[in-house]
Amino acid sequence: MTALSIKRLWKEYGDQVVLENLNLEVKDNEFITVVGASGCGKTTFLRMLLGEERPTRGTFLIDGEPLPAEPGPDRGIVFQRYSVFPHLTVRDNVLLGLELEQAPLIGRLFGTKRRAALERVDEMLHAVGMYEARAKYPAQLSGGMQQRLSIAQSVIKNPKILLLDEPFAALDPGLSADMHILILDLWQRHKMNIFMITHDIKEGFELGTRLLVFDKVRLDVQAPNAYGATITYDIPLGISGKKLLDELTETTRRTERFVDKLAAA
């Protein structure tokens, strides 16, 4: 079981406020999609969940304990750009995480431990539809196959929380639809919490159990860095319609127009 509690959380870089007054409670096994205009702190929020960033103030608890100070195996991440090792085969890419976990000094497993690890790897490759490509190298894979490999790398460690940073943005619509089915299947099987950033609001509505919208409530041309983004909508999915989708799209465009205007000034 994994629960998150965020109260009165702020993130600042010097005099630039990125996030302000975030409050959020997340139960076990939720699939949360996160949308919002560019520059509204979505990736910063994900980096805090991963442990790469620390809140400036406020509380951030995972299972009642303070957020760990660095990334750990309980939190996996998949980026838009495929984070795979080009010199390793598909099978060895997925195996490496288990080897580093069980043999951190030499990074290799032998005998019965290696056979047991390879059984887990092959089971995961079957789950993501990559078993037949297990002997190939990343350069021999399509974009969709490389993303499946990235997902397998993260999920093989059985993380409590899986973080997805626009993982399907570079894929064509047909491949994206296949990846939606895959990630929903893995989420249900492994009973983990998922946070997924997307710029596609329609995709945000179609996946998961809950949608968060990050936006800047206060916009000041004279002091653009004085105010950060916060969670402006927290929507249980399955109850919203076209009117709300149009409203969120317009809200996101408003903030993006403000940012573009500042950049052009």
Secondary structure, DSSP 8 states (H G I E B T S, - for coil): ---EEEEEEEEEETTEEEEEEEEEEE-TT-EEEEEE-TTSSHHHHHHHHHTSS--SEEEEEETTEE--SS--TTEEEE-SS----TTS-HHHHHHHHHHHHH-TTT----HHHHHHHHHHHHHHHHHTT-GGGTT--GGGS-HHHHHHHHHHHHHTT--SEEEEESTTTTS-HHHHHHHHHHHHHHHHHHT-EEEEE-S-HHHHHHSSSEEEEEE-S---SS-TTS--BEEEEEEETTS--HHHHHHHHHHHHHHHHHHHHHHH-
